[in-house]
Amino acid sequence: MFLNNSNNPENLVPQSQTPNKLVYLNSNDIDDEDEIDISELLRLIRRRGLIIMGTTAALAISLSAWVLSKPPVYQGTVKLLVEPLNKDSADLSFLNDIAGPGALKSNELDYQSQIDVLKSPSVMNSIVGQIQTRYPEIIYRTPEDGDEEKQNLREKLNVTQAGDTKIIEVSYKDKSEEKILFILNQIVDGYLKYQAKEYVSNLSQAIDFAEEQIARVRLEVAALESQLENFQQSNNLIDPNSRNEALTTQATFLAEESEKVQIELDGMKKLAQELEQKLNLTPQQGVIVSRLNTEPYYTKLIEQIKETETQIALEGLRFGFEHPSVKALVAKKDELVALLNRETRKILGSGNSNLSLDFLTSVSNNVETTQQFFDVNNQIQVLEAKQRGLDEAWERLNSQIKNLSTTNKEYFQLQRELTTANESLNRLLALNENLQIEVARQSSPWKLITPINETIIEDVSGTLRKIALISIASLFCGAMLGLLVDKLDSSFHTVEDVKSSVNLPLLGVIPHNKFLTEITDKKKKRSDSIPSLSNKSIFDDESITFSLDSYCSLFTNISLLSSNTSIRSIVVGAAEASEGKSTTSLFLAKAAALLGQRVLIVDADMRKPKIHTYLGIKNKIGLSNLIAEDILPEDVIQSFDDGLSVITAGSKPPNPTRLIASRKWQTLMQKFKQDFDFVIYDTPPLMGFSDGKILTPLTDGLVFVVRMGKTRRPNVQQVINDLQVSKLTVLGMVANGVKNYMGGAYYGYYNYKNYYNDER
């Protein structure tokens, strides 16, 4: 917003700030033209709806008529089951496991290869020969010179697999249903005969191969049986399971016996310890005693020594120890002791010869305990020997178990191989039998599952689909043409276009009124043909029904532009002619007058004036006469309505710009501004004429009118650039003639006269 309260043409800049730089187009209008939102697209369709629908209808009707003129095309489709649903009887895939990979080709059908074979000349030539008996024009090769009248069966025949099923579909297209049925019948018959022949040949090959495998597998079974028998004999192995049970029983028995011996041995050892304590013997002495007491001669010597000692004691008491008989007994004792020592060394060895006689004789005093100690030690030795025997038996048993594990592994491996070979032999024998049965029947698994009759014929012309595609394509072409026309049209179409393109405040939006346009056009024509004819005012025409809300809002927005000083005078301008600046000036003046303002509208377009024509008043004297002649302003000011006065353009001068630039006119503008509350100057187009640029510095600013569908963007760019260079005050812009605009009109549309009469 730019304000200028000075009438000096040189002082065009607002007092508080320098004018902002005017920008013609926003960046999104130039760089992002391809980014069109939905609302913009809908507005484009409304603007170019006639072009879009006309182009769409023309293309759709013409192309649809061409499609409908073509004769229909039919297609017949039959289905062949090419593999048996149960393939167990003829399944040869396991032979690869027997004979090795690649020994026999997989019996899984390669459908693409099968289809290529069926469509090959080797299969089709005989079929085409049968077809040519009725339709000689049918061929199955690339057409040569002179074959223009021939029909290539290859182009219309289609053989495909039906999805992932075991079914092959054979289809043929032609304009004749009868021809389709005959050709499909011949093709299917030819395919079945070909496959029957190939099937029998394949079965014969399979039988030969199966017999070779049977002979080979029989030899393999015999070899495995012989190897298993030799293995059993060499390892003394009849049944591994019974052998395992026997070893398990032995292991259980040894474990139980070992546990019993260990318990008994522990008990004996404990008893031996108690006896050792009772005899007061060390373990070593107990062993010695046990060994000595086992010798009868040793025991006899001990008894003799004891008897001799008894005799010595008795004889010593009787005769005295010096008696010869006593000494003889002592000598006998010494002799017995010497024999005892010699016997001890003999039994125990020289290492234990230092045992005292008292020790040897004292032990023998408790013969019963000593004997028990001796027996216990003997039993301990027996139990230990038994335990060692059991341990040796455990070692032998573990060795047997370990050897049996390896033997069983080899045995079961041989048995599995023999079982597998027997199973393979049995399957081969069963397969050979089934193949022999298949050959005897000579029955191919291929079956026709679709009857060849009229039910398989369908219309594949796709007329509806083609018409639908044509309609879509036509609509697309129409839309593209409408978009192209819209892109080539440089005029503004919506308020959003103006807002996004022109960097000026939008002061108001004037809705489109087709009745006002018609009336103003009529008045222009009548004024051009009969310039002196006086007509009624456009405000008096009953056919114009519109709302003054937009103009009241426009006046209010203009009045509120400045908070310091009021807007008293404005210039209404436009880039080109016929953009509605004159009607905007008139209705803005009328709205201001209705709001209680004393308004003066001045027709400053002395080249092509319109104000007097629209108001139906005379234009004998006016602005040109006021400036050029010596007359008073009261002589040219015409009171049109309450609060509204008009100065018409007057007679056409030779140089209007010179009059506008005169000092007298500047003085008159100051007087008008003092005498009226609001002065509106209707000026010529800003392009090519400088009248508006001269008047603007003498007023509070310029109101720029942009008409939807009329004002062109390049012209607006040029005008605003000129205004920017001239540093003129531009208050804002008005979007005029906006179609389908509801705006903020809350009251709706109503007749101006009713509104005016109600106000009065």
Secondary structure, 3 states (H helix, E strand, C coil): CCCCCCCCCCCCCCCCCCCCCCCCCCHHHHCCCCCCCHHHHHHHHHHCHHHHHHHHHHHHHHHHHHHHCCCCCEEEEEEEECCCCCCHHHCCCCHHHHHCCCCCCCCCCCHHHHHHHHCCHHHHHHHHHHHCCCCCCEECCCCCCCCCCCEEHHHHEEEEECCCCCEEEEEEEECCHHHHHHHHHHHHHHHHHHHHHHHHHHHHHHHHHHHHHHHHHHHHHHHHHHHHHHHHHHCCCCCHHHHHHHHHHHHHHHHHHHHHHHHHHHHHHHHHHHHHHHHCCCHHHHHHHHHHCCCHHHHHHHHHHHHHHHHHHHHHHHHCCCCHHHHHHHHHHHHHHHHHHHHHHHHHCHHHCCCCHHHHHHHCCCHHHHHHHHHHHHHHHHHHHHHHHHHHHHHHHHHHHHHHHHHHHHHHHHHHHHHHHHHHHHHHHHHHHHHHHHHHHCCCCCEECCCCCHHHEEECCCHHHHHHHHHHHHHHHHHHHHHHHHHHCCECCCHHHHHHHCCCCEEEEEECCHHHHHHHHHHHHHHHHCCCCCCCCHHHCCCCCCCCHHHHHHHHHHHCCCCCCCCCEEEEEECCCCCCHHHHHHHHHHHHHHCCCCEEEEECCCCCCCHHHHHCCCCCCCHHHHHHCCCCHHHHCEEEECCEEEECCCCCCCCHHHHHCCHHHHHHHHHHHHHCCEEEEECCCCCCCCHHHHHHHHCCCEEEEEECCCCEHHHHHHHHHHHHHHCCCEEEEEEEEECCCCCCCCCCCCCHHHHHHHHC
